[in-house]
Amino acid sequence: MTMFFMNMTIEYENQDLLIVNKPAGIPVYSTKKSVHEDSVLTWFLEKYPEAKAVGDPERPGIVHRLDKQTSGLLCLAKTAPGYEFLTKLFRSREINKEYLSLVYGRVEKHGIIDKPLSKIGHEGQSRVRVNEAGKEAKTEYWAEKYYGLGVDEFTLVRVKLHTGRTHQIRVHMASEKHPVMGDDLYGKPQSQKLFDILKRQFLHANRLEFKLPDGTWLEIESKFPEDLQEVLNKLKFQSSNDKSNPND
């Protein structure tokens, strides 16, 4: 078993669904360009072979995704009822998804980015752009802490997705001139300002909230990853809108 799989932790599980903490560097599922690459789906089907008949035959059990270099919470469906429940939940936007991200520049305390997005290219090589003819996309953010390095300023933001488009946070923040740090696809050259100390995009899916079929309200929070905390430790802390630490 690879180191990626050894680092995969289960945060919540019942008979129908699973919430895992995905490490950075592993895709949710392989693409046509990376058919033999280890993925969350590989691990999932090895652990729950009965889920091979759940949902899309090419991506059984998968109801949403995270980018390869994004860490954090991911839902998987173990059964057909679980798949139906989760897909309906995401489609009706009855799930709260929050992320932590370090972006370039000093961001105002709160804002909403409401810009439609569309894809360019095909699976495995697609990019996303702001496009009035695209699909609705809405991102809400709150500035949590401010950092500096030399003449550059950075903001740790808490982000809530109101829609779930591919690369949504990355494209929306870059469109506001506040690209996600470490993102090698959008927002260059500002996104590469921490190249020497940041080895992947600074984006972590840290919180999921939704109501289970039996009415139980579920709140799952993921611990801030060590690699991203180490980056913050190397920056100069400037000020905070929230006295809490993202690790607390």
N, C-alpha and C positions, 0 to 999 in steps of 0.2 A: 504494500500500500504506500502511495506517495506521501511526501510530507504535507502536501495540500490537504489530502484526505485525513491525515492524522490531526490536522488543525481544524477540521470541520466539526463544529459543535452543534448539538441539538438544543435549542432554547425552549421549545414547547412541542408536545406531541399528544395527539389523541388518536382514536381509531381511524379517523378520516383524513387528517392533515398533519403537516409537519412544518415547523419553522426552524430554519438553520441559520447559523452565523457563517456566511461565506467569507473565506479569506481572499485578499486581493491576489490577482495573478492566475485565477482559475475561471474559465468561462462557465456560464450556466449550462450551455450545451454547445457541442461542436458545430462548426459550419462546414460548408463544402470545401473550404480551403484548409480546414483543420479536422478532418474526419477522425483521425486517430489520436487527437489530443484528449487528455483527461479532462473531465468536466464534472460539474455537480450532478448532472444526469447520470453519468457513469457510476458515481458513488451511490446515488439514490437507487438505481435499478439493481445494483449489486446487493444493497441492504434490504430492499423491498421488491423482489422480483415479481410479485403479484401485481405491482403497479404498472407493468408493461402494457396492460390493456386499458389504462385510464387516460382518457382525453385523446390528444393528437398522437397517432401512431409513431410519428417521427420524433415527438418530444413528449412522451408520456409523463403525466403528472405536473408538467410545467404550466403555471398560470400567469407568471410575470417573470421579469429578468432584471439582473443587474449587469452593468458593464464588467468586462473581465477585470479591469483594474480598480473596480469599486468593491469595497468590503461591506459586510453587514447583513441585515436580516432579509431572508428570502422564504416565501411560502411555497410549499409543494403539496400536491394532492395525492394521497395514498389510495383512495377509492373513488368510484364514480360519483357517489353523493358528495364527497369532499371536493371533487373537481367542479361539479355543478355549483356548489355553494360558493367556492372561492372565485370562479369566473364571474358569477353574478355579482359578487361583492365588488370586484374591481370594475366591472362594467357600470354598475350603478354608483360608483364612487363613494361607497359606504365604508371605506377603510382609510385610516389616517396613516400616511407614510411621511416620515420625517428623516432628514439627512443632516449631517454636519459637514461643512466644507470650508476650506480656506481659499479665499478669493483675493485677487489683486485689488489694491486701492482701499480707500476708506469708504465704506458703504453706509448709507443712512440707516437709522435704527430699524425701520420697517418699510417694506415695499411689496408690490405685486407686479409681476411681469405677465402681461396678457398678450402674447404674440403667437399667431398660428405658425406651425412648423410643417415642413415637408422633407422627404428623403430624396437624396440624389445617389444614384448608383444601385448596386444589388447587394444581396446578403454577403456579409463578410468584408465588403469594401464600401459600405454606404456611409455617406455624410448627411448631416441634417442642417437645414438652413431656415431662417425666418422667411416666411412666404405668405402673403395675404391670401393666396389660394390654397394654403395648406390646412391641416387639421387644427382644431382648437387646442391651445396649450396654455396652461396657467400655473405659474410658480409664485409662491409667497415666501418671503424671507424676513428674518430678524437678525440684526447685527448683535453678536454676543460678546466678542472681545476684539481688541485691536492690537496689532503687532507691527514691529518695524525691523528693518535690516538695512543699514546704511540710509540712503535717501528714499527707499521704497517703503510703502505702507501696505499692510494686509489686514483683512477682516475675517474672523471666524464667524460664519453665518449658520444659523439654523434654518433649514429649508423645508417647506411643506409642499408636496405635489398635489395639485387639485386635478391634474390629468396625468397620464402615464405615457408620454411619448418617448421614443428612442432619443437618448442623449439630451433630454429636455433641460436638465439643470445646467449642463455644460454649455449648450447653445444659448439659452436664455441669459445666463450670467455674462457670457462673452459678448452678447449683443448689447449689454449695458456697460461695456468696457471694464467689467470686473470678472475676467475669466478665472475658472477653477485652476488653482496652482498645480503644476505638474501635468496638465492636460496637453498632450503633444499633437492633438488634432485641431483644437479650437483655441483662439486667443493668443497665438504667438505674436511677438516675442515675450509679452508680459507674463504669460503663463509659465515661462521657463526660467523666471528670475531666481528660483530656488533649486535649479538643476543640480547643484553640488550636494544638497542635503535631502532632496526629495526624489524618490525613485519611482513614483507612480502618481496618478492624479489624487489630489487630496479630497476624497469624497467617500463618506461612510454612511450607510443606511442604518441609523441608530435606533429608530423607534417605529413600531407597528401597533395600531390600536383598531380593534373591530369587535363586533358582537358575534358570538358563536350561535349556532342554530338553537341551542337551549336557552338563549337569552343572557348567558354569562358574558360580561364585558372583559375582553382580553387586552392587556397592555404588556408588551414585550419591549425591553430596552437592551441594546447591545453595548457592552463596554467599549470605550474608545480604544482603538488599536494602538499598540505600543509604537509602531513605526511612525504613525502620524503624531503621537504625543511627543516623540523624540524631536520631530521637526519643530514643534511649537517651543520646546525647551531651548532650542538653539536660536530662537528669535527673541527680540526685545519686546517684552510685554509693555503695552502703552496704557490701555484703559479698558474698562469693561462696562457693558450695560447690564450685566448679570453677575452677581457675586459668586454664583455657583461655578464649580469646575466641571468641564465636560466629562471628566472621569468619575465624578461623584455620583 
